[in-house]
Amino acid sequence: MIKEIAFTAYSAKDVAALRKWYEGNLGLKFSSPYEEDGIEKYNESKVGDGYFSLMTHEWIRRDPGSASGIAFEVDDIEKSVSDLRGKGIEVEDIYTTPVCKITSLNDAEGNKVTLHQSTVPH
């Protein structure tokens, strides 16, 4: 029935501002925004075979800051954490499991963002 994940959408009060946060801090590149009355309502970033999207809270019908489901794969989690902390972003200490390293932080609107680094092939 399900063949892949099309997109994950995070709710935002201000899509344009949150997009800029993700671009500046996590290096995501977003496509052209969908706007209504000059206000960015939706935008998406291609990540692997799917999309990470930001959508106005009126559309998604979820409170801004309530999302927590995204986990971005990174090449070097220690460097990622160091870079983010260097920008003044609070990041949890890295937790190491038998198969990965993982940490979390909050975006500019309070949504939980997880960074993940696989340490064994799968």
N, CA, C and O of each residue as an XYZ file, in Angstrom:
488
protein
N       0.828     -1.192      0.000
C       0.000      0.000      0.000
C       0.873      1.256      0.000
O       0.799      2.045     -0.942
N       1.696      1.461      1.030
C       2.561      2.644      1.097
C       3.883      2.290      0.453
O       4.465      1.243      0.736
N       4.362      3.183     -0.430
C       5.611      2.873     -1.116
C       6.760      3.784     -0.735
O       7.917      3.407     -0.920
N       6.482      4.985     -0.203
C       7.541      5.874      0.258
C       6.940      7.042      1.023
O       5.722      7.223      1.027
N       7.781      7.832      1.666
C       7.315      9.039      2.347
C       7.390     10.182      1.344
O       8.456     10.463      0.797
N       6.271     10.835      1.106
C       6.222     11.949      0.161
C       6.817     13.210      0.778
O       7.683     13.853      0.184
N       6.343     13.558      1.980
C       6.883     14.724      2.676
C       6.506     14.674      4.144
O       5.560     13.994      4.543
N       7.263     15.403      4.928
C       6.963     15.657      6.327
C       6.757     17.157      6.437
O       7.561     17.924      5.907
N       5.706     17.595      7.110
C       5.424     19.026      7.226
C       5.458     19.459      8.683
O       4.851     18.830      9.550
N       6.174     20.538      8.933
C       6.205     21.163     10.245
C       5.379     22.434     10.201
O       5.458     23.207      9.247
N       4.588     22.642     11.236
C       3.736     23.808     11.367
C       4.564     25.042     11.734
O       5.508     24.965     12.521
N       4.188     26.180     11.145
C       4.918     27.422     11.424
C       3.979     28.611     11.521
O       3.007     28.713     10.773
N       4.281     29.516     12.460
C       3.591     30.811     12.505
C       4.068     31.664     11.342
O       3.273     32.336     10.685
N       5.375     31.630     11.092
C       6.010     32.437     10.054
C       6.887     31.520      9.204
O       8.043     31.261      9.538
N       6.325     31.039      8.111
C       7.023     30.081      7.254
C       8.330     30.669      6.724
O       9.356     29.990      6.730
N       8.306     31.914      6.270
C       9.510     32.535      5.696
C      10.636     32.617      6.728
O      11.783     32.294      6.422
N      10.315     33.041      7.933
C      11.341     33.157      8.976
C      11.878     31.792      9.372
O      13.083     31.631      9.564
N      10.995     30.807      9.496
C      11.444     29.469      9.876
C      12.270     28.842      8.755
O      13.246     28.142      9.024
N      11.889     29.086      7.510
C      12.674     28.607      6.363
C      14.093     29.160      6.436
O      15.063     28.426      6.245
N      14.209     30.445      6.709
C      15.528     31.073      6.811
C      16.341     30.448      7.948
O      17.556     30.300      7.818
N      15.701     30.083      9.048
C      16.395     29.429     10.156
C      16.976     28.095      9.682
O      18.142     27.799      9.945
N      16.172     27.294      8.989
C      16.649     25.998      8.502
C      17.745     26.161      7.447
O      18.701     25.385      7.419
N      17.611     27.141      6.603
C      18.650     27.393      5.598
C      19.958     27.816      6.264
O      21.023     27.295      5.931
N      19.880     28.741      7.187
C      21.073     29.293      7.821
C      21.742     28.378      8.821
O      22.961     28.430      8.988
N      20.964     27.537      9.493
C      21.524     26.711     10.554
C      21.737     25.248     10.183
O      22.672     24.617     10.674
N      20.883     24.705      9.324
C      21.025     23.304      8.938
C      21.422     23.135      7.476
O      21.658     22.016      7.022
N      21.495     24.244      6.734
C      21.954     24.177      5.352
C      20.954     23.617      4.360
O      21.331     23.248      3.248
N      19.682     23.547      4.740
C      18.682     23.062      3.790
C      18.442     24.098      2.700
O      18.541     25.303      2.934
N      18.127     23.613      1.518
C      17.809     24.492      0.394
C      16.340     24.266      0.025
O      15.929     23.149     -0.289
N      15.569     25.334      0.069
C      14.145     25.250     -0.194
C      13.837     25.704     -1.611
O      14.577     26.485     -2.209
N      12.729     25.198     -2.133
C      12.278     25.586     -3.465
C      11.548     26.927     -3.391
O      11.548     27.584     -2.350
N      10.946     27.316     -4.466
C      10.187     28.571     -4.493
C       8.976     28.456     -3.577
O       8.288     27.435     -3.583
N       8.714     29.484     -2.797
C       7.598     29.409     -1.850
C       6.246     29.502     -2.540
O       6.112     30.110     -3.602
N       5.244     28.885     -1.913
C       3.867     29.122     -2.309
C       3.387     30.261     -1.419
O       3.436     30.161     -0.193
N       2.929     31.329     -2.032
C       2.493     32.512     -1.288
C       1.033     32.838     -1.570
O       0.509     32.549     -2.645
N       0.401     33.437     -0.593
C      -0.939     34.022     -0.739
C      -0.882     35.412     -0.137
O      -0.426     35.585      0.993
N      -1.337     36.395     -0.880
C      -1.330     37.785     -0.426
C       0.063     38.229      0.040
O       0.198     38.997      0.992
N       1.105     37.720     -0.661
C       2.473     38.095     -0.350
C       3.064     37.427      0.876
O       4.162     37.780      1.307
N       2.346     36.462      1.446
C       2.826     35.766      2.643
C       3.153     34.322      2.281
O       2.339     33.612      1.691
N       4.365     33.903      2.648
C       4.797     32.523      2.389
C       3.974     31.577      3.259
O       3.999     31.666      4.487
N       3.247     30.671      2.610
C       2.375     29.731      3.313
C       2.934     28.313      3.340
O       2.579     27.512      4.204
N       3.824     28.006      2.371
C       4.362     26.655      2.246
C       5.689     26.723      1.514
O       5.871     27.540      0.612
N       6.608     25.864      1.906
C       7.852     25.711      1.175
C       8.406     24.337      1.503
O       8.100     23.771      2.552
N       9.229     23.797      0.598
C       9.744     22.462      0.814
C      11.205     22.360      0.392
O      11.679     23.067     -0.497
N      11.898     21.448      1.071
C      13.304     21.178      0.798
C      13.444     19.702      0.459
O      12.998     18.844      1.221
N      14.058     19.403     -0.672
C      14.303     18.012     -1.069
C      15.391     17.445     -0.167
O      16.490     17.991     -0.084
N      15.074     16.351      0.502
C      16.027     15.662      1.375
C      15.961     14.182      1.004
O      14.963     13.513      1.274
N      17.019     13.678      0.387
C      16.994     12.292     -0.079
C      15.923     12.132     -1.134
O      15.876     12.890     -2.103
N      15.058     11.141     -0.949
C      13.980     10.898     -1.905
C      12.664     11.564     -1.511
O      11.670     11.430     -2.225
N      12.641     12.274     -0.397
C      11.413     12.915      0.058
C      11.612     14.400      0.263
O      12.611     14.973     -0.174
N      10.658     15.018      0.929
C      10.692     16.459      1.163
C      10.412     16.769      2.622
O       9.561     16.145      3.257
N      11.146     17.747      3.143
C      10.865     18.328      4.447
C      10.177     19.650      4.153
O      10.731     20.502      3.458
N       8.970     19.824      4.679
C       8.163     20.985      4.336
C       7.823     21.821      5.563
O       7.720     21.320      6.683
N       7.656     23.100      5.309
C       7.159     24.036      6.307
C       5.837     24.556      5.801
O       5.718     24.951      4.641
N       4.834     24.557      6.676
C       3.479     24.924      6.274
C       2.850     25.774      7.364
O       3.032     25.510      8.552
N       2.119     26.783      6.959
C       1.463     27.639      7.933
C       0.524     26.813      8.835
O      -0.137     25.876      8.387
N       0.496     27.191     10.093
C      -0.277     26.422     11.069
C      -1.768     26.413     10.751
O      -2.470     25.483     11.149
N      -2.266     27.420     10.047
C      -3.688     27.415      9.668
C      -3.980     26.266      8.703
O      -5.051     25.661      8.758
N      -3.052     25.975      7.842
C      -3.261     24.892      6.874
C      -3.123     23.517      7.503
O      -3.935     22.624      7.259
N      -2.080     23.355      8.319
C      -1.794     22.035      8.871
C      -2.650     21.733     10.100
O      -2.786     20.579     10.507
N      -3.222     22.783     10.683
C      -4.109     22.666     11.836
C      -3.415     22.021     13.040
O      -3.982     21.190     13.750
N      -2.176     22.439     13.234
C      -1.390     22.023     14.396
C      -0.694     23.261     14.938
O      -0.327     24.157     14.179
N      -0.517     23.309     16.238
C       0.141     24.454     16.856
C       1.600     24.535     16.436
O       2.290     23.517     16.395
N       2.076     25.732     16.125
C       3.509     25.899     15.862
C       4.298     25.448     17.091
O       3.884     25.676     18.228
N       5.425     24.815     16.848
C       6.245     24.337     17.951
C       5.841     22.975     18.469
O       6.451     22.484     19.420
N       4.834     22.344     17.881
C       4.359     21.052     18.378
C       4.931     19.854     17.612
O       4.681     18.711     17.997
N       5.683     20.086     16.550
C       6.213     18.978     15.754
C       7.455     18.383     16.402
O       8.205     19.068     17.098
N       7.654     17.086     16.155
C       8.838     16.438     16.734
C       9.285     15.213     15.954
O      10.103     14.441     16.456
N       8.785     15.012     14.762
C       9.021     13.748     14.075
C      10.199     13.657     13.139
O      10.526     12.554     12.701
N      10.853     14.746     12.806
C      11.910     14.671     11.796
C      13.243     14.269     12.420
O      13.610     14.752     13.491
N      13.957     13.386     11.743
C      15.325     13.021     12.124
C      16.164     13.115     10.850
O      15.996     12.320      9.926
N      17.061     14.088     10.813
C      17.936     14.292      9.656
C      19.206     13.468      9.827
O      19.832     13.498     10.886
N      19.582     12.740      8.792
C      20.846     11.995      8.800
C      21.980     12.968      8.495
O      21.880     13.778      7.573
N      23.058     12.886      9.274
C      24.230     13.740      9.070
C      25.470     12.860      8.922
O      25.483     11.715      9.373
N      26.509     13.401      8.289
C      27.761     12.671      8.108
C      28.616     12.668      9.372
O      29.255     11.667      9.697
N      28.622     13.797     10.082
C      29.495     13.968     11.242
C      28.721     14.698     12.329
O      28.670     15.928     12.346
N      28.121     13.939     13.229
C      27.244     14.531     14.235
C      28.008     15.429     15.204
O      27.477     16.443     15.657
N      29.247     15.068     15.526
C      30.037     15.895     16.433
C      30.279     17.280     15.828
O      30.150     18.292     16.517
N      30.628     17.322     14.546
C      30.848     18.601     13.870
C      29.543     19.387     13.773
O      29.529     20.600     13.987
N      28.456     18.704     13.454
C      27.152     19.375     13.362
C      26.790     20.034     14.691
O      26.359     21.187     14.721
N      26.965     19.302     15.784
C      26.651     19.842     17.112
C      27.560     21.021     17.428
O      27.096     22.045     17.928
N      28.837     20.885     17.143
C      29.788     21.972     17.395
C      29.421     23.221     16.598
O      29.443     24.329     17.135
N      29.089     23.049     15.331
C      28.697     24.185     14.484
C      27.443     24.876     15.016
O      27.387     26.104     15.079
N      26.441     24.090     15.396
C      25.195     24.665     15.908
C      25.417     25.393     17.231
O      24.900     26.491     17.435
N      26.179     24.784     18.118
C      26.469     25.436     19.398
C      27.266     26.719     19.178
O      27.098     27.693     19.911
N      28.133     26.718     18.165
C      28.882     27.917     17.817
C      27.989     29.054     17.351
O      28.377     30.220     17.417
N      26.790     28.718     16.879
C      25.806     29.722     16.458
C      24.875     30.103     17.604
O      23.933     30.874     17.419
N      25.146     29.556     18.789
C      24.326     29.875     19.954
C      23.081     29.019     20.097
O      22.200     29.344     20.892
N      22.992     27.939     19.348
C      21.826     27.060     19.423
C      22.072     25.990     20.479
O      23.118     25.341     20.489
N      21.108     25.814     21.358
C      21.201     24.803     22.405
C      20.920     23.431     21.801
O      19.865     23.209     21.207
N      21.866     22.521     21.956
C      21.754     21.165     21.412
C      22.017     20.177     22.546
O      22.947     20.352     23.333
N      21.193     19.143     22.617
C      21.395     18.115     23.636
C      22.734     17.415     23.403
O      23.258     17.416     22.289
N      23.282     16.819     24.460
C      24.482     16.016     24.313
C      24.171     14.820     23.409
O      23.041     14.332     23.377
N      25.169     14.365     22.692
C      25.012     13.232     21.780
C      24.827     11.955     22.582
O      25.552     11.699     23.544
N      23.859     11.167     22.180
C      23.605      9.864     22.792
C      24.066      8.794     21.800
O      23.665      8.809     20.637
N      24.900      7.877     22.256
C      25.434      6.824     21.403
C      24.738      5.505     21.699
O      24.636      5.086     22.852
N      24.259      4.857     20.640
C      23.640      3.535     20.750
C      24.543      2.539     20.016
O      25.546      2.945     19.429
N      24.214      1.267     20.036
C      25.024      0.304     19.290
C      25.002      0.510     17.769
O      25.863     -0.018     17.065
N      24.034      1.264     17.262
C      23.910      1.416     15.804
C      23.947      2.853     15.303
O      23.981      3.086     14.095
N      23.941      3.830     16.227
C      23.888      5.217     15.773
C      24.296      6.183     16.878
O      24.489      5.804     18.033
N      24.418      7.438     16.478
C      24.575      8.558     17.406
C      23.414      9.494     17.119
O      23.018      9.666     15.966
N      22.864     10.101     18.174
C      21.651     10.895     18.014
C      21.645     12.078     18.976
O      22.173     11.989     20.084
N      21.048     13.178     18.549
C      20.888     14.351     19.403
C      19.660     15.124     18.930
O      19.139     14.873     17.844
N      19.209     16.053     19.744
C      18.046     16.864     19.385
C      18.260     18.321     19.755
O      19.084     18.659     20.604
N      17.497     19.165     19.094
C      17.490     20.600     19.340
C      16.112     21.122     18.973
O      15.298     20.389     18.412
N      15.847     22.376     19.284
C      14.591     23.004     18.886
C      14.854     24.036     17.805
O      15.847     24.763     17.852
N      13.952     24.093     16.826
C      14.075     25.129     15.804
C      13.571     26.460     16.364
O      13.228     26.547     17.544
N      13.525     27.472     15.540
C      13.173     28.828     15.988
C      11.753     28.946     16.532
O      11.451     29.892     17.260
N      10.875     27.998     16.189
C       9.505     28.048     16.701
C       9.242     26.995     17.768
O       8.112     26.843     18.232
N      10.295     26.263     18.160
C      10.146     25.291     19.230
C       9.870     23.873     18.788
O       9.650     23.005     19.633
N       9.873     23.602     17.483
C       9.712     22.235     16.996
C      10.980     21.440     17.289
O      12.086     21.966     17.167
N      10.824     20.189     17.671
C      11.974     19.330     17.950
C      12.565     18.814     16.647
O      11.849     18.302     15.786
N      13.886     18.953     16.512
C      14.625     18.471     15.357
C      15.669     17.491     15.861
O      16.433     17.807     16.774
N      15.706     16.312     15.277
C      16.683     15.300     15.668
C      17.739     15.173     14.587
O      17.434     15.181     13.394
N      18.982     15.057     15.021
C      20.096     14.760     14.121
C      20.543     13.344     14.422
O      20.630     12.948     15.584
N      20.827     12.580     13.374
C      21.123     11.158     13.498
C      22.329     10.825     12.628
O      22.459     11.325     11.510
N      23.197      9.984     13.147
C      24.315      9.479     12.343
C      24.385      7.975     12.526
O      24.655      7.487     13.624
N      24.143      7.245     11.454
C      24.274      5.786     11.505
C      25.735      5.424     11.698
O      26.621      6.040     11.106
N      25.977      4.434     12.520
C      27.352      3.974     12.743
C      27.573      2.563     12.246
O      28.703      2.074     12.261
N      26.514      1.894     11.803
C      26.619      0.598     11.163
C      25.761      0.613      9.900
O      24.687      1.215      9.886
N      26.225     -0.040      8.852
C      25.443     -0.049      7.603
C      24.096     -0.744      7.765
O      23.970     -1.728      8.493
N      23.107     -0.216      7.079
C      21.805     -0.905      7.047
C      21.078     -0.606      5.756
O      19.969     -1.094      5.544
